[in-house]
């Protein structure tokens, strides 16, 4: 009985506190309304002056020509049941972890910086780098943000001297050290924020999307990114077999010259010595014939290896099936003005409530501080 009375008193106190809190908010309703309306106007300002952006996307599936389902029909039935009996990923498949590494590599990004883009109002295509250095206007909102919140960074960049750098082409060799300028480093950061890559390990498809202030340029960036990604993956997958093919081709060419040389020498000797009666002549003929047979055997074996290696290169070459082609976006992807207005309205309302409560507790704190 005593416990029930205690719970009842506690509920009454909570109810009184809530009513007192609501009365406090109602008394400060003008302040709450002013702050909320102020944030609503701020949200309208942000929504109106935010730059339009367009997003283009594409999806493709990589697969090797020599790949096959592990375990035949049994493997297919087991995969439906969620059981993998194929022993993991086959050697012909490309690891899904490879694609993010390619997109994040400096050579890949430098090639995108130098790609030509179709920009509205420009007679000739301009590169990504040239667009942001000479044409792009960030707009009023970005300039306000740059010289208010981002002012410390601007001052630091002005004070800090840029190091001497040497631009290296994207097809730099592995033993070269790539150095990029401070300007390119900033552009690469911007490019990374504009390009997104999604790898679906389960279904095996890869999606690329690019966001850019120009609709057609966003589609061109997406297409170029997909082509570069496929080219880098192709180079990575076929590098070993291509090097072996190159080596066999070189040895084949050498033996082909040697075979043609010994073939002509043997034919010339036979023409000049049609009726060989001397032991020295027969010995010379046997020697040339033996050299011919040896070179022909090696030459024939290299020809077989060359054909086999060419088939291996073709087998290792991945195929890319495009599921979703690149389309020039007709509608902008950002800013979403309605969502911005709702977010700022909600933020202003919550902040105004916090200010009202803060004032109340600040007055109580000052009063208690004075008494003590």
QUIJOGI-V914129 format. One record per pair of residues at least 4 apart in sequence whose ideal C-beta (glycine too) atoms are under 6 Angstrom apart, sorted by the first residue. I is the first residue (numbers start at 0). J is the second residue. Records with the same first field share a line. If there is no record, write none. Layout:
BEGIN
I->J  J
END
This chain:
BEGIN
27->31  355
31->351
34->347  351
35->347  348  351
38->343  346  347
39->344
41->343
42->339  340  343
45->49  339
46->334  336  339
48->139  140
49->140  334
50->138  212
51->331
52->210  212  332  333
53->214  217  328  331
54->208  210  332
55->209  217  218  221  325  328
56->208
57->207  221  225  323  325
58->204  206  322  323
59->205  319  321
60->203  204  320
61->93  317  319
62->66  318
63->91  92  317
64->314  318
65->91  314
66->89  91
68->74  75
69->74  85
70->74  84  85
74->84  85
77->82  84
88->92
93->97  232  236  317
95->198  200
98->198  205
99->196
101->107  228  231
102->196
105->177
106->169
107->227
108->187  190
109->169
110->169  227
112->127  128  186
113->126
114->223
115->124  126
116->124  216  219
117->124  215
118->125  213
121->125
125->129  130
128->186
129->133
130->134  135
131->135
137->141
143->147
144->148  149
145->149
146->150
155->159
161->181
164->178  180
165->178
167->171  177
171->175  177
179->183  184
193->209  210
194->209  224
195->208
196->207
197->206
198->205
199->204
207->221  224  225
209->217  220  221
211->216  217  220
214->327  328
215->327
218->325  327
221->325
222->325
229->319
236->315  317
237->241  312  315  316
240->311  312  315
243->308
244->308  312
247->251  304  305  308
250->301
251->301  305
254->258  297  298  301
257->294
258->262  294  298
261->290  291  294
265->287  291
268->272  287
272->280
275->280  281
291->295
294->298
304->308
346->350
353->357
357->361
END
